[in-house]
Amino acid sequence: MLDKLEAINQRFIHIGEDMTNPDVIADMKKFIQLNKDYKELEPIVNAYKIYKNVVDNIASTREILKTEKDEEFRDMAKSELAELVDKKETLEEEIRVMLIPKDPQDAKNAIVEIRAGTGGDEASIFAGDLYRMYIKFCETKNWKVEVIDMMEGTVGGFKEVIFEVKGEDVYGQMKYESGVHRVQRVPKTETQGRVHTSAASIVVLPEAEEFDIELNMSDIRKDTFCSSGPGGQSVNTTYSAIRLTHIPTGIVATCQDEKSQIKNYEKALSVLRTRLYEIEYQKYLDEVSSKRKTMVSTGDRSAKIRTYNWPQGRVTDHRIGLTLYNLQSIIDGDIQELIDQLQLAENAERLKEEIKQ
């Protein structure tokens, strides 16, 4: 393991040197990639330095035990050696997980789409609950959320809401939310007190950056229209809302959240770029989702991943068989434990893949 870690350390040093090269700095695409690589390797290199220090201390402690005659000093050395060996084993497990090749998409921002499914008005209300849950979760992570488009439900919530989340390692956390979320509760519209089952589907996509996909602007048709919904005097009076259509594929992206046509255009272009990027990324997701139970491909939007049961106060994630009895705190944005458990399960699956290869 030391040889492999030393090779990573050398690569880390070389990347740091390359990033100060004026030719590299001038090549923005290359510089951004090197910066990403540097950030990914940094925690491994830091762990390597700690691990190497522990290995060196084990070697020196064993040398002391070979020559030392004083029994009291030997007992101290034996105790220290046992602690060091335990620490070495723990570090090795942590480093093995860190050495698993990361999905390069994990560090990206995310586009999140929530759509009401079966269940009528109750499904729209539930879609609104999920939206608020994610907003609160993003607040705890200090991530920035920008709404791109929304269609409100007739009695509350949303028939559809699309938003962008910006921050550190957003997609790596949010990607586990893709799939169908099911709710079991007595709807506000129910007069008999019966428990109904409704659903909402969530799609989380890594935001495509400008360098990820080349867009030919002549392939895009731009339409403007009046915004609808909340927004003050500009609603239904100015043509600030934007609809972009990619003619070769027929993919459409709209944005009417901003009062500025320019800002709406930029957001819609970002969504369009992401949806075009999804076509290629889909192939990778389909392959991964067939191997790992923690992941649902964006193409399989019918896959039920989680149930929120109000009468029992429980949330069950069906991919890993995890049930938690703190539904209210989860709906209030406390979903980190669910994500952590899914990440642990995925790391275990990826370790198995690495061993097989």
N, C-alpha and C positions, 0 to 999 in steps of 0.2 A: 504493500500500500504506500509506503514511503516514497518509492521510486515514482509511482503514478502522481502522487501529490507534489513531488519536487518538479516534475514536468509541467504540472499545472501552474506552479509558482513561477517557473521560468517564462511560461506563456503570459502570465499576468504582468510580469516585469516588462516583457517586450511590448505588450499592448500599451502599457503606460508610457513607454518611450515613443512608440509610434504616434500616440495622441499629441505629442509635442512637436511632431514633424510638420513644418509649414505646408508641405504638399498634401498631407492627410487632412489638415485643418481646412484647406481650400476645397477638398472633396467632401461636401456635406453628407452625402449618403454613406460614404465610408467612415467618416468620423462618428456619425450617429450609431452605426453598427458596432464600431470599436468601443464606444462609450457603454453600449448595452452589454457587450462581452465583458468589459472591465467590471461593471456592477455585479454581473452574475458570478464572476470568479472570486470577487473580493471576500464573501463570507467563507468560501472554501479555503482560500489562502489563509485567512485568519484562524480557521479551525486547524489547518495544517501546522501552523506555528505553535499552537497550544499542544497539539498531538506530538509534534517533534520534541518539544520541551519535556513532555511526560515520558516519552520513550528514552530520552537521554538521562532523565532522572532515575528511571528504572535500572538502566545499565550501570550508573554510578553507585546506586544503592546496593546492587548485587555485588559490585566490586568491594564495597565496604564490608559486606557480610563474609566475603572470602578471607579478608585479612584481619578484621576486627576481633579482638579477644575479650574485650569487656562485655559481660553478659547484659548489663543494663542498656548499654549502647546498642548491642545487637537486637535486643527486644524492641527498642525504639525504631531501629532500621527495618525490622520485620513488619512492624505495624505500618510504617510509612510505605513499605513496598506493597503491602496488601491494598492500601488505599490507592496507590498509583496504578496497580494492575486493574482494579475496578474502574478507575477513571479512564484508563486506556480502552477497555472494552466498551464503555459507554460512548466514548468519542468515536470509536470505530463504527458503531451502529449509526451514529448521527452522520458521520462522513459518508457512509455507504449510501444513505438516502440523498445526501447533497450531491453525490456523484452521478445519480440517475439523470440522464439527459432531460433537460427541462423543455417543456413546450415553449417555443419562442414567442407564442402569442400571449403567454401568461402576464407579461409585463405591460400589455397594452391597455388602453382605455376600453370601455365596453359600450355597445349600443344594446339597450334592453327594451324588448317589446312585450307588453302584457295585453292579452286579448281575452275578453269574456267568452266562455265556452257554453256548455249546456247548463240550463238553469234559469234562463230569462233574466229578469231584473236582479234576482239574487246573485247571479253570476257576475253581473256588472258591479254590484256592491262589493262582492268578494275581490274582484280585480282591483277595486279602489283600496281595499284593505291591504292587499299585497303591495300595491304601489306605495302606500304610506309606510309599510313595514320596511321596504327597501330604502326609502328616503331617510328614515330614522337610523337604519343600519349605516348608510353612507355618512350620516352626520357623525356617528361614533368613530368612523375611520378618517374623518376630515377630507372626504372626497367631495368633489364639486359635481352637482347634478344640474343638467340643463334639459328641460322638456323640449322635444322636437315637434311632436304632434299629439293631439288627443281628441277623442270623441266621447263625450260624456254620456252616461246612462240616463234613462228617462226618470229614474227615481233615486239617482245618486251613483257614485262610483264611475267606472269607465267601461265603455264597450271596447275601447282600445286606447292605450297610451304608450308612446314611444319616448324614451329619454336616453340621454348620454351621460355616462359616469366617467369622470376624469380623476386620476390619482395614481398612486403607486400600486402596481400589481393588481389592478382592478379586475381584469378578466380572469386571472388566476384564482380569484376568490368567487366571483359572481358566476362563473361558467357552470357550477354545480346546480344552479337554479333553473336551467333549461329543462322544460318538460311540462307535463300537466299537473297542476296543483288542485287537489279536490277538497271541498269543504262540506262538512256535515253539521247542520245546525237548523234551528227553527228560524226561518226568514222573517223579516219585519213585516212582509206582506202576507204571512200565513196567519189565518184566523183560528184554525183548529189546534194549533200548538204542535203540529207534526214536524218531525225532523226531515229536512230535504237534503239531497246531495246535489251540489253544483260544482262547476269547475272553471278554471281559467288556465290558459296556456301561456307559458313564458319562453321566449327565445332570447338568449344572450349571445351576442356576436362580438368578436374582437374588432375594435374600430380599425378600419383599413387606413393606413397612413398614406401620404402622398406618394411615397416611394414604393409602396406595395403594389400599386396598380396604376397603369398609365391610361388615362381617360382622354379620348379624342373628343374635344368639345363640339366638333361638328356632328357627332353622333347623338347629342343631347338636345331634346326639344324643351324649351322653357316656356311655361304658361304661368300667368299671374291671375289671382282671383282675390275676392274680398275675404278677409278672415271671418271666422264665426266663433262664438263662445265669448268668454271674458276677455277684456282688453280695452275697455273704455271707448273713447270717441272714434278711434281708428277702425273699430269693428264695423264691417259692412259699409264702409265709406271709402277706404283706400285699398288699392290693389297691392297689398303688401305680402299676401300669402303666395308661396311659390310651389309649383308642381314641376318636377323634372322627370322626363321620360327618356330612358336610354333606348333609342330606336332599334338597335340590333337585337336586344334581348326582350324589350317590352317592359323592363323593370321600371317601376315608378317610385319616386320619393317625394313627399310633400312636407312642408313646414309652414306653420302659420302662428307660431308661438311669439315671435318677436314683432314689434311694430315696424321695424326697419326691414325693407325688402332685401337689402344687401345681407343682413344677418340671417334672414330666413333662407336666402340663396346658399350661403355658406354651410348652414346646417343641413339643408336638403342635399347638397353636393356630398357632404360627409357620409350621409346615410346611403346615398346612391353608390358611392365608392365602396362602402362596407358590404352592401348587398351583392355587388358584382364580385367582390373578393370572396364572399361566402360560397359562390359557385365552385371555386377551386378548393376552398377550405373544407367544403362539404365532404369531399373525397377522403380527406384525412380524418374528419370527425366520424364518418361511417366506419372506417377501419378501426379507429380507437374504441368506439362505442360497442363494437362487436366483441372486443376483448375485455373491456372494463365495465363492470356493473355500475360504477360511480358516474359514468358519462352517458348522456343521451344525445344522439346526433340531432342536429337542427332539422334534419329531414323527417325524423320520427317524432312529430309533434303530438302524437297520440299516446306517448309513453307516460303512464301515471307514475310520478316519482314521490309524491308526498300527500298525506291526508291530514287535514286540520279538523279534529272532532271536538266541537264545542261542548256537548253534553258531558263528555268524559274529561275535558280539559287536556287533551293529549294531541301531540303531533307525531306522526309516524313517517319516517323516510323509508320507503319500500326497497330502495336499492341496497341498503346495508342492514335492513331490519332493525333500525334504531327508533325507539319510542321514548319521547320526553313528555313529562307531565307538567309543563310550564307554558301552556299555549298562550296565555295572555302576554307574558314577557317576550315570547317569540314574535307575536303579532306586533308588539311594541318595538321590534327591531333587533331583539337579542338573538340573532341567528348564527353567531360565531361558533357556538359549540357544534351545531349541525355541519357547518362548513369544515371545521377542524376534523371531525370524525370522518367526513367524506374524503378529505385530503389524506388522512392516515390510511384509509382503505385503498385509495388510489396508489399511494406510495408502496403499500404492500404488494399490490398487483403488478406495479412497474418493476419492483425488485424481482418478482418471480419471472417476469419477461426477460430481465437482464441475465438471470441465472441460466435460463433455457438457451440463450444465445451463445 
